Each structure stands twice: as structure tokens, then as C-alpha cells.
């Protein structure tokens, strides 16, 4: 009501400042008694205010509506608001799907609104008034020059309704955000990159993502203009960029460095945040801090996953903060000022999540026995065997409790399981390709699901298909092929994990095998076995944007936590490709071993692990030197592997030995080897239950507790 009162005062003031006596007031058409020369009585004033407010809301409502199918930061803020009010218990994804729509309907029904699942002006007003989050609508008589707005300048004879900027600002934000920093992804970053490019400071691709190349360009401009070179585009920096001449600077540009960096967020900088998907030493310190205060009982991994997010939310709720699971400056301050839960123990120096000393000197705390895993960490025990009409080539955990098994052409399906080992859904690989814009393919086609990868929030699964079956596919690939044979291209499916529907089909190369997604949800990478290249797919546009030639039989892929580099195992060689995801240049890790197949990165980003299918070994590679530190024999034909979330253990399937080996990463010692069903080929790990799922190509999935 305070905002409405301010709005009415603003409108009243404007009409008094800009009188138009020669124009008949619009209200006199409906209320002639108001068009009197004598002063109005006080009884009319609330009614006038109410009428003007309804008029303004009616103008704004088409712009403000949110509905199913939309995505963006407005939807993220909506989900958080619904979550805070107890109407939404799904993951905060920024996508307006069926779960969000159901939550909106539930809210609307409880408030006596039209339960259409669309967030229009009325629903937004009730949401905002019923929560602690302030409205994004406000009167701003002096907008900042860096704001982007689609509104036109009103004439003096018009009332000026509140302007709603069409951009990516969160619904919940009380005022526009003027800082752009590394990790941001929106249209303002796109504009920033274009301006930097015009000014000659940025020569990377225009992606809308604020990565290391954009940060370096900002710092270069800041140094040139005498500003603090912190790599953050605040109002002063953005004003300097916009005032820069559109000509290159005299000095030559340095392309983004391909060297591995250890980008550490935090370290006392209150403007930087920690959130889900971050992996660095700050997260390690955060987990220890939360653990010391009794909010976190998971393993210390350095990775900000669902367990860490839940602990942060719990801490925020207990301290009266916005429970969004993001560690911003307010949450950092509260963490630093909160003493650890004390038990009779020697006096310790209080640690600080964001003090650099804590990364070096922080001591480990005693384990609470009630938080230990259900079985000793040194032994894997069989928990469950799943069978049926399956022939799993791979098994992959979504990160949210779902497990996708890809059953190739032998079953033409993807079977999805939950943590109770129940079959949730069998997804047929049959599609109508013309539905997805591939009009030359008429009718329905079958695929052959090979591998899967998930978006960082678990919303989408990306499934590769070895080949397609149907009219127009006459030259299918096989395991011995080369580009000169011009084998048929195949397709990558995008599956919505809420609906379990195939929503997109994207054409990629010939015999696509492994799939990986960048943690920033920007790219999907697919290794094409027969065309000997890597498909780069824009995850927002759902189309292939580039092919990168690599060599004979590219297979495994892993992307670093900053979404800056991808490592690709080229199985027909001894080498691993390093692909820069900003400019798509390629460098090489040479002579790693014979037939590298599958790759894992440790949480710190310091070590890369590779199965060497031709040597029956697993290699540990120091990325700072590019050298192999050690190779260990695990069994015959080690195919796939998975690393534990703390980076301390590798689990390796040995295809010809019918075994799974557990390897300690610190010294590459095999701790345990267990027998499994014939032809183990895929493997995944669930950090919440600490269970290892093994796909046996012979027709089963085995689950081990570790």
C-alpha cells in the first residue's frame, strides 16, 4: 500500500506540474461531476487514486505475465518466493515447468484468485504483499544511464505508469542490479561483451556469459582508464566502456589463456558469491564452517552440491536470512559472526569461511559417529541387482536422485530409476524428427541411446544415439570407421526430467558416443566416433554451433568447474585433447597411454584421470605439468569410471575381467575389487547415499554400498 500511495502521489504531482487546460480530461468522460471548478471533496480522492492505479496495472499486466514454458531469472525469483511461502518444493531451476505451474495454481486457489497458473499482475501483487520480498515495481524519476529499458519517453500530456524493464533482473530484486561479474549470464553481459569488442578490449565470442575472457577484458579496460582493476563491471566501469571510442586499442590483444587456472571465489571479497555448482577451496572452507556449527553432515568435498545447498538454506532460515541457498555477503557475514557448536575440547582458533588463512591452516574436526556412512569406507557391498528388458550401455546419475540407463538398439529405450531402485519411467527412443524442425525426415524414427549427461540443475538429460533407424538413414556407422566413409549423422535428444518427454532432437556427427555439459549450462559437447570430431551444441538455442576436428575415435569428455576447458580422450591415439571453450582452440596432453577412453577430474581441478583401455590401466595426470604421475593396473579393458565427490576414490569397471575396482587417488592404490555380472561398461556415483551403480551390458544394473 505504501508503494501504491507513492505512485498516486507521483501521478498527482505530475498532473499538477504539466497542466493542459485546452485538452478535456479523460476522467470527465466518465465522471462529469469531477470536472467542476470548485475544489473536490475529500471523499473523491481515494476513488480517483484507485481508478488511476487500476489503469496503470492494466497497462503493465501484459508485460509482467509469467507462464509455463518461460525461463529466466524472473522465474527463478518466482520459484524462490513460492518456496519461501510453502507452495513450491521442487528445485529452483529458472524454468517454468509443470511443478512451478502447479505451485502457482495452489497459491492462486489459496488466495481466491483465478487459478490459471499464469502469474499476472494480480498474482504478483498478492505474492509480493504476502512475502518479505519487496516489489520490483517502483517509481524511479532518475534512472541510471546503464539501465536498459524498452519504454519510450512520455509526452507531457500523458500519465507516466511505472516502467518495467524487459531484462533478466530477478522478480524479487528491490532495485536493478548494476554489477556484472564472473559467473553472470544474461543480456546485459551480451551488451557488455559487444561494447568491449567495439572498444578493442575483447576478441572472444559473444556468449552472454561472464567468463575468464570477459573478466580479463574488463580488467584491461579498467587499467587503461585508471579504475580499480577488479574485473567487476560496476557503474563506473560500464560508463567508461560506453564512453570508449569504437576503435581498437593500440596494443595487440592477448587471446584467452589456455593454461589451467585455480580461480578461487571469496577470499574476503564480499561482492563474490558461492552457489550450487561452484567447486573450489572456498567451498571446502564453507562446508567445514557449516559442519562446525551443526548444519552440514556430509563429506568435505569442495563441491557445492545439493547437500551443501540444503545446509546453507538451513543456516539462512535459522538466522533470519533469505533462504535461497546462495552464500552472498549477508550470509557470509552471518557465518563469520556465528560461533561453532562447542563441545568439551581444546581451545581452537575460530575459523572464517572467507579468510585465506582458513584454506591453509584449518584443522579437521573429530567425526561424529552418527554421521558415518552405513558401511566402512574400505569395503563395497552389493545392495541391489536390477534386471528386466534392459541392455545398459551406460548409467548416469542426474544429481537429483534419478538414474538414467541407456539401452542402445537392443531395447530402444532409456530406463529411469530412483533411489529406491524402482523403475520410474521407460522412455522410448522413437521420435518424429520433423517435429523438431528436421523436415526432410518424414514419419517416426528409432534411435540407439548410448550415453547421457545432465544440466547442472538436473532439469534436462542429454542423450546421444549411436545411430538412427528409418528412411533416409542408409549408411549407419560402426566401431571401425573413418570420415571418408561419410557415415550417417545421428541425433542428440534433450529429455525433460520433470515430464520424462523428449523435447528436442539436435543433429550432431556420426556415431555420437559420450556427452558432457558445461556447469554453466551454456554448452553440450558430444564426441563423434566415426566423424572423428566434437560437436558443440548451444544448450539455449538447441543447435550445433561448431565441429572441432580431433582425430581417430574421440570418446570420453570432462569439463572443468569454470566451464572454460574440456578434456577429450582420443581413443585411437595416446593423447588427450584440451579444448578452450571460449575460442574453441585445441591443445594436447601427449603420450598419456594407449587408447584413453574415459576421463574424470578431481574436485580441485589439479589432476585428470584416464582409463587406458589398451593398457589395462588407469592414469593419474598432473595438469600443471601435463605429465603422468602414475599408472595402475585395475583389470582387463577398463572402460568407464567415476570419481567420488570428495575426490578420494575412483570406481573403475573392467569390461573383460567382469570386475569393479576401487582406487585410492592419493597413491593410486587398488583398495578393493568386486566381481559383477558380465561386461560391466557403465558406472555412476550417488554422493547422498554413497552408492555406486554399475551398468552390465549383459542385461543388469548392480548397486553397491560404499
C-alpha positions, 0 to 999 in steps of 0.5 A, a space after each residue: 500500500 505504501 508503494 501504491 500511495 507513492 505512485 498516486 502521489 507521483 501521478 498527482 504531482 505530475 498532473 499538477 506540474 504539466 497542466 493542459 487546460 485546452 485538452 478535456 480530461 479523460 476522467 470527465 468522460 466518465 465522471 462529469 461531476 469531477 470536472 467542476 471548478 470548485 475544489 473536490 471533496 475529500 471523499 473523491 480522492 481515494 476513488 480517483 487514486 484507485 481508478 488511476 492505479 487500476 489503469 496503470 496495472 492494466 497497462 503493465 499486466 501484459 508485460 509482467 505475465 509469467 507462464 509455463 514454458 518461460 525461463 529466466 531469472 524472473 522465474 527463478 525469483 518466482 520459484 524462490 518466493 513460492 518456496 519461501 511461502 510453502 507452495 513450491 518444493 521442487 528445485 529452483 531451476 529458472 524454468 517454468 515447468 509443470 511443478 512451478 505451474 502447479 505451485 502457482 495454481 495452489 497459491 492462486 486457489 489459496 488466495 481466491 484468485 483465478 487459478 490459471 497458473 499464469 502469474 499476472 499482475 494480480 498474482 504478483 501483487 498478492 505474492 509480493 504483499 504476502 512475502 518479505 520480498 519487496 516489489 520490483 515495481 517502483 517509481 524511479 524519476 532518475 534512472 541510471 544511464 546503464 539501465 536498459 529499458 524498452 519504454 519510450 519517453 512520455 509526452 507531457 500530456 500523458 500519465 507516466 505508469 511505472 516502467 518495467 524493464 524487459 531484462 533478466 533482473 530477478 522478480 524479487 530484486 528491490 532495485 536493478 542490479 548494476 554489477 556484472 561479474 564472473 559467473 553472470 549470464 544474461 543480456 546485459 553481459 551480451 551488451 557488455 561483451 559487444 561494447 568491449 569488442 567495439 572498444 578493442 578490449 575483447 576478441 572472444 565470442 559473444 556468449 552472454 556469459 561472464 567468463 575468464 575472457 570477459 573478466 580479463 577484458 574488463 580488467 584491461 579496460 579498467 587499467 587503461 582508464 585508471 579504475 580499480 582493476 577488479 574485473 567487476 563491471 560496476 557503474 563506473 566501469 560500464 560508463 567508461 566502456 560506453 564512453 570508449 571510442 569504437 576503435 581498437 586499442 593500440 596494443 595487440 590483444 592477448 587471446 584467452 589463456 589456455 593454461 589451467 587456472 585455480 580461480 578461487 571465489 571469496 577470499 574476503 571479497 564480499 561482492 563474490 558469491 558461492 552457489 550450487 555448482 561452484 567447486 573450489 577451496 572456498 567451498 571446502 572452507 564453507 562446508 567445514 564452517 557449516 559442519 562446525 556449527 551443526 548444519 552440514 553432515 556430509 563429506 568435505 568435498 569442495 563441491 557445492 552440491 545439493 547437500 551443501 545447498 540444503 545446509 546453507 538454506 538451513 543456516 539462512 532460515 535459522 538466522 533470519 536470512 533469505 533462504 535461497 541457498 546462495 552464500 552472498 555477503 549477508 550470509 557470509 557475514 552471518 557465518 563469520 559472526 556465528 560461533 561453532 557448536 562447542 563441545 568439551 575440547 581444546 581451545 581452537 582458533 575460530 575459523 572464517 569461511 572467507 579468510 585465506 588463512 582458513 584454506 591453509 591452516 584449518 584443522 579437521 574436526 573429530 567425526 561424529 559417529 552418527 554421521 558415518 556412512 552405513 558401511 566402512 569406507 574400505 569395503 563395497 557391498 552389493 545392495 541391489 541387482 536390477 534386471 528386466 528388458 534392459 541392455 545398459 550401455 551406460 548409467 548416469 546419475 542426474 544429481 537429483 536422485 534419478 538414474 538414467 540407463 541407456 539401452 542402445 538398439 537392443 531395447 530402444 529405450 532409456 530406463 529411469 530409476 530412483 533411489 529406491 531402485 524402482 523403475 520410474 519411467 521407460 522412455 522410448 527412443 522413437 521420435 518424429 524428427 520433423 517435429 523438431 524442425 528436421 523436415 526432410 525426415 518424414 514419419 517416426 524414427 528409432 534411435 540407439 541411446 548410448 550415453 547421457 549427461 545432465 544440466 547442472 540443475 538436473 532439469 534436462 538429460 542429454 542423450 546421444 544415439 549411436 545411430 538412427 533407424 528409418 528412411 533416409 538413414 542408409 549408411 549407419 556407422 560402426 566401431 571401425 570407421 573413418 570420415 571418408 566413409 561419410 557415415 550417417 549423422 545421428 541425433 542428440 535428444 534433450 529429455 525433460 526430467 520433470 515430464 520424462 518427454 523428449 523435447 528436442 532432437 539436435 543433429 550432431 556427427 556420426 556415431 555420437 558416443 559420450 556427452 558432457 555439459 558445461 556447469 554453466 549450462 551454456 554448452 553440450 559437447 558430444 564426441 563423434 566416433 566415426 566423424 572423428 570430431 566434437 560437436 558443440 551444441 548451444 544448450 539455449 538455442 538447441 543447435 550445433 554451433 561448431 565441429 572441432 576436428 580431433 582425430 581417430 575415435 574421440 570418446 570420453 569428455 570432462 569439463 572443468 568447474 569454470 566451464 572454460 576447458 574440456 578434456 577429450 580422450 582420443 581413443 585411437 591415439 595416446 593423447 588427450 585433447 584440451 579444448 578452450 571453450 571460449 575460442 574453441 582452440 585445441 591443445 594436447 596432453 601427449 603420450 598419456 597411454 594407449 587408447 584413453 577412453 574415459 576421463 574424470 577430474 578431481 574436485 580441485 581441478 589439479 589432476 585428470 584421470 584416464 582409463 587406458 583401455 589398451 593398457 589395462 590401466 588407469 592414469 593419474 595426470 598432473 595438469 600443471 605439468 601435463 605429465 603422468 604421475 602414475 599408472 595402475 593396473 585395475 583389470 582387463 579393458 577398463 572402460 568407464 569410471 567415476 570419481 567420488 565427490 570428495 575426490 578420494 576414490 575412483 570406481 573403475 569397471 573392467 569390461 573383460 575381467 567382469 570386475 569393479 575396482 576401487 582406487 585410492 587417488 592419493 597413491 593410486 592404490 587398488 583398495 578393493 575389487 568386486 566381481 559383477 555380472 558380465 561386461 560391466 561398461 557403465 558406472 555412476 556415483 550417488 554422493 547422498 547415499 554413497 552408492 555406486 551403480 554399475 551398468 552390465 551390458 549383459 542385461 543388469 544394473 548392480 548397486 553397491 554400498 560404499 
